Amino acid sequence: MPHYYKLFSALSLLLSAFISSQVFAQAVDASLLLQQRLTQLHTFQAEFTQKVTDANATVLQEATGKIALQYPNKLYWQLYAPNESELIADGQTLWQIDPFMEQVVALNQNAAIDNNPLILLTNPKGAAWNDFKVTEKNNEFSITPKKQQANVVELILSFKESSLVAMKIIDGQQQVSALTFSQIKQNQNIVETLFIFTNSQAFELDDQRSP
């Protein structure tokens, strides 16, 4: 899954200050616009196709799966076989399930945002947004972390009108995970048990949650 970035006279100082204020205002506007749009998105469900490429645009993996988001703080992500895996965010814990390895990793959800910025989408009013810069062009939003050491350097969300239709996740090695959504359902009920992890197959648990 699926990592980012950057005066001489009084006149030039004034010009620089003006430009900086304009850029800052645009960034704030883009962030507010995206958060407002996500706030209206109480639930989101879709099938997706995923293509993962490296820095040279070589295809590393192609997969299909499904995603479900529910405000606040809930996420379900599944890749279908042969790349089978699951992510479940229940509001407190992020569960990473690997059926092939028969292993489950449990992480504090808030601490997992650097590696899984998808969690941002589940709480558009959360304080974690302060750690990210948002820009917008042609209904496409770019989300980049302010901390340079983050594993994911850019998350790109593409909308068609009010529908989220595509997403890209770019990591520090410029590996790109591009997703295109289909069978989109917005603001429809989701069965609550989808966001509840039960280790019914008795996989090995690697609990990395801090006390």
Helices and strands as residue ranges (DSSP letters): H 10-39, E 43-53, E 59-70, E 74-79, E 85-89, E 93-98, E 103-108, G 110-112, G 117-122, G 127-131, E 132-137, E 140-145, E 152-160, E 163-171, E 176-186, G 192-195, E 204-207
